[in-house]
Amino acid sequence: LADLVLWSPAFFGAKPEIIIKGGQIAWAQMGLANASIPTPEPVKQRKMFGAYGKAIGPQSYVFVNKVAMDAGKLPEYGLSKLFYPVTNCRSVR
């Protein structure tokens, strides 16, 4: 789940320029990392600092059964991600 996705109008819906999660840039278009010119090719979607290490946990959800959440057993798994109960899915066909 992204907080904000920025698109170039030419690639709207296909190739986002920047994906921001939790106030940090998680993915962005970037050329070759050690290029000596400001416009290197090819430009690819790459992970940024918001997609590594401990930055991932507070930006992510784990969808769990409401009964499991109410039981209070989820902290035993040691996940740093946020838990979110799944509701109203019995009528999904």
TIPA-809502 format. One line per 5 residues: number of its first residue (from 1); their letters; for each residue x, y, z of N, C-alpha, C. Coordinates in Angstrom, 3 decimals, padded with zeros to 6 digits. Layout:
<recs>
NUM	A	X:Y:Z:X:Y:Z:X:Y:Z ~ ...
</recs>
This chain:
<recs>
1	LADLV	000.843:-001.175:000.000:000.000:000.000:000.000:000.891:001.242:000.000 ~ 000.747:002.036:-001.002:001.566:003.237:-001.118:000.801:004.454:-000.611 ~ 001.521:005.388:000.003:000.917:006.647:000.431:000.718:007.580:-000.759 ~ 001.707:007.594:-001.647:001.668:008.500:-002.789:002.444:007.880:-003.945 ~ 001.867:007.921:-005.131:002.544:007.441:-006.339:002.543:008.587:-007.341
6	LWSPA	003.724:008.952:-007.822:003.862:010.036:-008.796:004.165:009.432:-010.167 ~ 003.397:009.870:-011.165:003.514:009.327:-012.513:003.897:010.423:-013.500 ~ 004.653:010.061:-014.512:004.837:010.907:-015.684:003.594:010.696:-016.540 ~ 002.977:011.747:-017.066:001.737:011.561:-017.836:001.866:010.562:-018.993 ~ 003.022:010.474:-019.605:003.206:009.554:-020.730:003.141:008.092:-020.309
11	FFGAK	003.481:007.809:-019.050:003.512:006.425:-018.575:002.500:006.175:-017.471 ~ 001.449:006.996:-017.394:000.474:006.850:-016.320:-000.153:005.460:-016.339 ~ -000.160:004.821:-015.194:-000.749:003.497:-015.051:000.195:002.362:-015.376 ~ 001.380:002.647:-015.877:002.298:001.582:-016.269:003.656:001.674:-015.583 ~ 004.179:002.868:-015.422:005.552:003.019:-014.955:005.645:004.229:-014.022
16	PEIII	005.464:004.041:-012.708:005.505:005.189:-011.797:006.909:005.779:-011.671 ~ 006.972:007.086:-011.495:008.254:007.755:-011.291:008.777:007.509:-009.879 ~ 007.903:007.720:-008.875:008.295:007.576:-007.466:007.137:006.962:-006.695 ~ 007.466:006.039:-005.785:006.479:005.470:-004.871:006.916:005.828:-003.457 ~ 006.046:006.523:-002.728:006.357:006.968:-001.369:005.503:006.186:-000.384
21	KGGQI	006.173:005.586:000.617:005.486:004.830:001.664:005.982:005.340:003.010 ~ 005.070:005.700:003.870:005.452:006.158:005.202:006.340:007.389:005.184 ~ 006.186:008.238:004.183:006.992:009.451:004.094:008.381:009.234:003.525 ~ 008.703:008.013:003.102:010.018:007.713:002.545:009.872:007.204:001.116 ~ 010.843:007.500:000.287:010.820:007.002:-001.083:011.192:005.527:-001.049
26	AWAQM	010.257:004.670:-001.475:010.491:003.230:-001.460:010.989:002.720:-002.816 ~ 010.429:003.222:-003.896:010.832:002.837:-005.250:010.892:004.092:-006.106 ~ 011.821:004.132:-007.053:011.915:005.278:-007.954:012.629:004.870:-009.234 ~ 012.450:005.679:-010.269:013.165:005.473:-011.523:014.602:005.945:-011.323 ~ 015.563:005.086:-011.673:016.958:005.445:-011.467:017.806:004.829:-012.570
31	GLANA	018.777:005.567:-013.028:019.709:005.051:-014.021:020.808:004.253:-013.335 ~ 021.843:003.949:-014.056:022.969:003.200:-013.526:023.563:003.952:-012.342 ~ 023.730:003.275:-011.222:024.122:003.936:-009.972:025.497:004.587:-010.029 ~ 026.447:004.029:-010.751:027.795:004.607:-010.776:028.118:005.285:-012.108 ~ 027.107:005.834:-012.762:027.318:006.535:-014.029:027.982:007.886:-013.787
36	SIPTP	028.711:008.360:-014.785:029.420:009.631:-014.636:028.695:010.798:-015.295 ~ 027.540:010.535:-015.893:026.756:011.611:-016.491:025.415:011.703:-015.758 ~ 024.745:012.855:-015.795:023.506:013.006:-015.018:022.293:012.273:-015.598 ~ 022.360:011.821:-016.847:021.205:011.148:-017.459:021.595:009.771:-017.988 ~ 021.951:008.824:-017.117:022.383:007.511:-017.596:021.204:006.671:-018.086
41	EPVKQ	021.490:005.748:-018.969:020.495:004.794:-019.470:020.994:003.397:-019.133 ~ 020.195:002.412:-018.971:018.740:002.452:-018.970:018.207:002.918:-017.623 ~ 017.065:003.555:-017.650:016.403:003.982:-016.422:015.438:002.875:-016.026 ~ 015.592:002.365:-014.805:014.768:001.250:-014.326:014.131:001.597:-012.991 ~ 013.096:000.852:-012.650:012.464:000.958:-011.337:013.377:000.242:-010.341
46	RKMFG	013.837:000.945:-009.303:014.756:000.351:-008.331:014.324:000.688:-006.911 ~ 014.736:-000.171:-005.988:014.470:000.068:-004.570:015.292:001.258:-004.094 ~ 014.686:002.077:-003.229:015.384:003.194:-002.617:015.506:002.933:-001.114 ~ 016.002:003.902:-000.364:016.284:003.703:001.052:015.063:003.332:001.875 ~ 013.866:003.671:001.438:012.657:003.326:002.178:012.209:001.888:001.977
51	AYGKA	012.942:001.113:001.182:012.584:-000.284:000.913:013.587:-001.257:001.522 ~ 014.429:-000.775:002.415:015.452:-001.623:003.023:015.394:-001.556:004.548 ~ 015.916:-002.573:005.181:016.123:-002.594:006.627:014.871:-002.416:007.456 ~ 015.003:-001.656:008.525:013.894:-001.461:009.458:012.851:-000.478:008.955 ~ 013.087:000.140:007.819:012.092:001.054:007.244:010.890:000.291:006.703
56	IGPQS	011.048:-000.995:006.425:009.971:-001.783:005.821:008.832:-002.033:006.798 ~ 009.126:-002.369:008.037:008.109:-002.764:009.009:006.974:-001.781:009.216 ~ 007.259:-000.545:009.586:006.176:000.409:009.835:005.393:000.806:008.584 ~ 005.881:000.434:007.403:005.202:000.786:006.158:004.360:-000.357:005.611 ~ 004.352:-001.499:006.289:003.706:-002.693:005.744:002.603:-003.204:006.653
61	YVFVN	001.610:-003.824:006.048:000.517:-004.466:006.784:000.591:-005.973:006.594 ~ 000.211:-006.692:007.637:-000.032:-008.126:007.540:-001.514:-008.303:007.806 ~ -002.237:-008.832:006.830:-003.671:-009.043:006.987:-003.892:-010.387:007.664 ~ -004.585:-010.367:008.805:-004.807:-011.581:009.596:-006.285:-011.719:009.934 ~ -006.636:-012.900:010.366:-007.987:-013.173:010.824:-008.250:-012.380:012.097
66	KVAMD	-009.449:-011.846:012.253:-009.792:-011.048:013.444:-009.679:-011.875:014.715 ~ -010.016:-013.167:014.648:-009.919:-014.044:015.817:-008.461:-014.164:016.265 ~ -007.543:-014.290:015.319:-006.122:-014.375:015.654:-005.635:-013.080:016.287 ~ -006.149:-011.973:015.822:-005.749:-010.686:016.384:-006.283:-010.518:017.802 ~ -007.532:-010.922:018.017:-008.130:-010.810:019.345:-007.466:-011.738:020.351
71	AGKLP	-006.904:-012.851:019.892:-006.254:-013.810:020.792:-004.952:-013.263:021.365 ~ -004.364:-012.254:020.729:-003.152:-011.636:021.248:-001.891:-012.449:021.028 ~ -001.906:-013.390:020.120:-000.748:-014.255:019.877:000.201:-013.709:018.805 ~ -000.202:-012.698:018.091:000.588:-012.216:016.960:001.957:-011.651:017.340 ~ 002.129:-010.987:018.481:003.472:-010.503:018.829:004.507:-011.619:019.000
76	EYGLS	004.047:-012.853:019.211:004.974:-013.975:019.357:005.767:-014.234:018.077 ~ 005.250:-013.799:016.939:005.947:-014.010:015.676:007.120:-013.050:015.492 ~ 007.179:-012.000:016.273:008.295:-011.061:016.209:008.341:-010.203:014.951 ~ 007.200:-009.960:014.347:007.160:-009.137:013.141:007.110:-007.655:013.502 ~ 007.798:-006.840:012.731:007.743:-005.394:012.964:006.645:-004.740:012.129
81	KLFYP	005.960:-005.534:011.310:004.894:-005.000:010.461:003.628:-004.775:011.273 ~ 002.743:-003.950:010.747:001.477:-003.653:011.402:000.445:-004.716:011.041 ~ -000.352:-005.134:012.015:-001.390:-006.133:011.782:-002.714:-005.442:011.499 ~ -003.454:-005.978:010.558:-004.736:-005.415:010.181:-005.730:-006.558:010.033 ~ -006.854:-006.516:010.772:-007.808:-007.634:010.696:-008.614:-007.621:009.392
86	VTNCR	-008.826:-008.801:008.856:-009.658:-008.956:007.662:-011.096:-009.099:008.116 ~ -012.003:-008.316:007.542:-013.421:-008.384:007.903:-014.279:-008.373:006.644 ~ -015.509:-008.829:006.796:-016.520:-008.791:005.727:-016.067:-009.448:004.423 ~ -015.406:-010.587:004.515:-014.980:-011.255:003.283:-015.735:-012.565:003.036 ~ -016.693:-012.899:003.879:-017.450:-014.134:003.669:-018.357:-014.048:002.453
91	SVR	-018.750:-012.863:002.070:-019.653:-012.723:000.929:-018.909:-012.537:-000.398 ~ -017.588:-012.551:-000.374:-016.812:-012.401:-001.603:-016.913:-013.695:-002.410 ~ -017.217:-013.574:-003.675:-017.349:-014.773:-004.529:-016.426:-014.686:-005.710
</recs>
